[in-house]
């Protein structure tokens, strides 16, 4: 089935994943995240003379042509009243928005047209399932629950309540729009594509796989929270906040793949959708409101308390049942990547995989599931 995939070197794709390998990959990801953010900081320091020159030019143009522009194009004068760093940040946000939105479109076309990426889905799926372990199952279920509705909704309500108590209505509004809008986008795309999961413990719209709701939710919840914490803060605060958020987001995505609930393209699409959404809202927030610095320590404390309370409740009262639910539908092969044929249906009927094919729409899956 996967013979047409290129063979990867053993050091890059060992026989099966192990806890030590996954932990090493996580540590490497953290290190690369720190190095990347330090590099960004270094680039910004090197750009300071350029930004100073751009600001000098901006002030000259404002003094020379400000009155004339205000009469003819009143809206354009606002650009000359913003610092060069703000304009550069908005330009970077637009570039990131275009890149993430394009990535989502490319992934959607790849899924619809059975591109090589879909065959890579099967390769990653089978490799991760070879490494299933009882102890690692519990760890991955615990991680995946951190991106579930119980935790993210609790965190969302706690942060919104704190912002409302502080009368920070603009960030509270953007926070609510970020969470609710992302959820609406996920539901719309799931209903539009109706791609079946490799295996599922869900019903209704959640039985569809593309894009990953956990990946989108974690990206938007923890990503936009990190944005609010980092606005106009020093880099010694930004770096640990961004590294912690990105590590948690990446770990949740890996947990969805390990548990067999999503294909790789589903998780990547969830990340692309979430990133596009938060970049769009962050750019609007910065462009329209010129926000001040939120008190990071109280906001971070509220967010951490909500995570500890909700996560602790899930670990104490829900984790054993959740582990059993995931184990009951533990997928054993990539049968669900085989097109809808009589042989594929017969093979799926004799397995523990609960969905027949990623290319069948929901009606086909219901007809062929045992």
WOZIJO-V292412 format. One record per run of one state. SS is the DSSP state (A for helix, B for strand, O for the rest). FROM is the first residue (numbers start at 1). TO is the last residue. If there is no record, write none. Layout:
BEGIN
[[SS;FROM;TO] [SS;FROM;TO]]
END
This chain:
BEGIN
[[O;1;18] [A;19;46] [O;47;47] [A;48;72] [O;73;76] [A;77;80] [O;81;83] [A;84;112] [O;113;115] [A;116;129] [O;130;133] [A;134;145] [O;146;148] [A;149;165] [O;166;168] [A;169;193] [O;194;195] [B;196;196] [O;197;203] [A;204;207] [B;208;208] [O;209;212] [A;213;230] [O;231;234] [A;235;258] [O;259;263] [A;264;289] [O;290;295] [A;296;317] [O;318;318] [A;319;328] [O;329;334] [A;335;337] [O;338;341] [A;342;349] [O;350;361] [A;362;368] [O;369;370]]
END
